[in-house]
Amino acid sequence: MKISDLMQTDLVTIATDASLGEALTMLVDAHVLALPVLDTHGKFVGVLSTSDLLEALAERRDGDVGALLGDTRVEDLMTPQPQYVAPDDDVKKAAQEMLYLGIHRVFVVEGDILVGVLSQSDVVQAFANGKL
């Protein structure tokens, strides 16, 4: 089965220069655990996850969460060069990458365009429904 058969295409993205406060709001409103990060040209350059935010909050020594959320830009905290796959790749390949790399999702890129995301949950749901 191809990744394009299972991937989610309704993506919520965030810009590199957005604040962490904006990112947190988007994560909560969209009910997602990670946001793909796009540069000013719309190129996929990173991912910001709830884990990234929690780690930054835990490391904040002065306890000023407001400053962290307001003054820190997404590009300062995002994971650059995230794993990605192509829509025509096999789901098994994506599942193996997620397992071996210890990640929860892979983004789907066609050429230079971000077109979707495939998560562990998508793969498990497909397996449970007999699609895999």
Backbone torsions as a table, in degrees:
resi	resn	phi	psi	omega
1	MET	NA	139.7	-180.0
2	LYS	-84.0	151.8	177.9
3	ILE	-58.3	-36.8	-178.8
4	SER	-61.3	-20.9	178.6
5	ASP	-75.5	-21.5	-175.6
6	LEU	-118.1	-20.3	-171.8
7	MET	-65.1	152.7	174.0
8	GLN	-90.1	134.9	-176.6
9	THR	-112.8	-10.1	179.4
10	ASP	-87.7	82.2	-173.0
11	LEU	-96.0	142.1	170.7
12	VAL	-103.6	122.8	-178.3
13	THR	-116.4	165.8	178.2
14	ILE	-137.3	151.0	179.7
15	ALA	-84.0	155.0	-179.5
16	THR	-61.3	-31.7	-175.7
17	ASP	-92.4	5.9	176.3
18	ALA	-70.9	155.0	178.5
19	SER	-81.4	161.0	176.3
20	LEU	-64.2	-30.8	175.9
21	GLY	-61.8	-43.3	176.6
22	GLU	-63.1	-41.8	-180.0
23	ALA	-62.8	-44.1	179.6
24	LEU	-60.3	-44.3	178.0
25	THR	-60.7	-43.5	-180.0
26	MET	-65.3	-41.2	178.3
27	LEU	-60.2	-45.3	-179.1
28	VAL	-67.7	-48.0	-177.5
29	ASP	-63.4	-36.6	-177.8
30	ALA	-87.5	-8.3	-178.0
31	HIS	56.1	47.0	177.9
32	VAL	-124.4	164.4	-178.3
33	LEU	-105.2	-4.1	179.3
34	ALA	-157.3	150.2	178.2
35	LEU	-122.0	129.5	171.0
36	PRO	-69.9	140.2	-176.8
37	VAL	-107.2	129.7	-179.6
38	LEU	-115.1	143.5	176.1
39	ASP	-82.0	-174.5	-175.8
40	THR	-66.0	-16.2	178.6
41	HIS	-98.2	3.9	179.9
42	GLY	82.5	11.6	179.5
43	LYS	-83.3	137.3	178.2
44	PHE	-71.9	114.4	-173.9
45	VAL	-121.9	-8.6	-178.3
46	GLY	-178.3	-176.9	177.3
47	VAL	-140.9	140.2	175.9
48	LEU	-118.2	121.4	-177.0
49	SER	-113.5	165.1	175.8
50	THR	-61.1	-32.4	176.8
51	SER	-62.2	-39.5	177.2
52	ASP	-61.6	-43.7	179.9
53	LEU	-65.4	-45.6	-179.9
54	LEU	-62.2	-40.3	178.8
55	GLU	-63.9	-42.6	179.3
56	ALA	-64.7	-39.5	178.1
57	LEU	-65.5	-40.8	-179.2
58	ALA	-67.2	-31.6	-178.3
59	GLU	-85.3	-8.6	-178.3
60	ARG	-66.7	109.5	-174.4
61	ARG	-75.8	-35.5	-174.5
62	ASP	-87.2	-4.2	177.9
63	GLY	73.7	6.2	-178.6
64	ASP	-86.1	80.6	-178.4
65	VAL	-65.4	-36.4	179.2
66	GLY	-58.6	-42.5	178.7
67	ALA	-65.9	-41.3	178.6
68	LEU	-60.3	-48.0	-177.0
69	LEU	-70.9	-31.3	-177.2
70	GLY	-90.3	-34.5	-172.6
71	ASP	-98.1	-19.2	-176.4
72	THR	-91.0	133.9	179.5
73	ARG	-92.2	152.9	179.4
74	VAL	-54.7	-41.9	-177.7
75	GLU	-62.0	-22.9	179.7
76	ASP	-76.7	-19.2	-173.5
77	LEU	-120.7	-18.0	-175.2
78	MET	-64.2	159.0	170.8
79	THR	-88.1	114.6	-179.5
80	PRO	-78.0	159.7	176.4
81	GLN	49.9	58.8	-180.0
82	PRO	-70.5	161.7	177.0
83	GLN	-63.6	140.2	173.4
84	TYR	-145.3	160.6	-179.5
85	VAL	-132.9	172.3	177.6
86	ALA	-100.3	152.7	-178.6
87	PRO	-59.0	-29.5	-177.8
88	ASP	-87.7	-3.9	176.9
89	ASP	-66.7	156.8	178.9
90	ASP	-76.6	141.8	178.9
91	VAL	-57.5	-35.9	-179.8
92	LYS	-59.7	-40.5	178.5
93	LYS	-60.7	-45.6	179.9
94	ALA	-64.0	-42.2	179.6
95	ALA	-62.7	-41.2	178.4
96	GLN	-64.0	-42.1	179.0
97	GLU	-62.2	-44.4	179.4
98	MET	-61.5	-42.3	-179.1
99	LEU	-65.7	-51.2	-175.3
100	TYR	-68.9	-31.8	-178.3
101	LEU	-93.0	-6.8	179.7
102	GLY	66.2	38.3	179.5
103	ILE	-115.1	160.8	-174.4
104	HIS	-100.1	-10.9	-177.7
105	ARG	-157.1	155.3	170.0
106	VAL	-126.6	141.1	178.2
107	PHE	-89.3	151.5	-175.0
108	VAL	-110.3	121.1	-176.6
109	VAL	-123.2	133.7	176.2
110	GLU	-118.9	112.2	-171.2
111	GLY	67.1	-119.4	176.5
112	ASP	-108.0	9.7	-173.1
113	ILE	-105.5	129.5	173.8
114	LEU	-75.1	121.1	-175.7
115	VAL	-118.6	-10.8	-179.3
116	GLY	179.6	-176.3	177.3
117	VAL	-143.2	143.1	175.0
118	LEU	-123.2	122.5	-178.5
119	SER	-108.5	166.8	174.8
120	GLN	-57.1	-38.9	-179.8
121	SER	-62.0	-38.1	177.9
122	ASP	-62.4	-41.9	-179.2
123	VAL	-68.4	-44.7	179.7
124	VAL	-63.1	-42.8	179.7
125	GLN	-62.9	-41.6	178.3
126	ALA	-63.4	-41.3	178.9
127	PHE	-65.2	-45.4	-179.2
128	ALA	-64.6	-29.8	-179.9
129	ASN	-90.0	4.8	176.4
130	GLY	78.7	15.4	178.4
131	LYS	-81.2	-22.0	179.9
132	LEU	-114.0	NA	NA
